Amino acid sequence: MGNPLPRDPIADAQRNWERHGWGDVAAPMAAITAIMRTQQILLARIEGVLKPFGLTFARYELLALLSFARSGALPMNKASALLQVHPTSVTNAVDRLQDAGLVVRSPHPTDRRTTLIELTAEGRTLAKSATAALNTEVFGQSGFASQDVDQLIGILGKFRRNAGDFAD
């Protein structure tokens, strides 16, 4: 990352919102903008760790999901639902991963309309190595104080549930 800015631009934006008469939404605007910026920072760190593995975060997520499946395979539509992405995104990720020899497509044994995505041995090895690197270089050094992590999980989980992301 480059040189830090001399001031927090999000705090400046919050003050500008207040000065323009939008004080009632200034703090939520700042919180949402801070979340968006935090996501950019974290994604850049993750992508930097995954680049030597030839992976993007989207492709890594699919490999990791498949590595957690009991059989190492999932239907494409289930992978799309679990990753919470459009089926086209999964298809694109599978295309790239298949070209790299990390996954294969196969017909479902009992449902001809369903295609399975299956992790190859090379894909399983790469997923394991990439996960170890992410655990060491990102998740183990998140930049969040340990006492804040549970609070963040709770706050963001409540928001996601209220937004219809999942039901308890």
Beta strands, then each sheet from edge to edge (+ up, - down):
strand 1: 73-75
strand 2: 103-107
strand 3: 115-119
sheet 1: 1+ 3- 2+
end
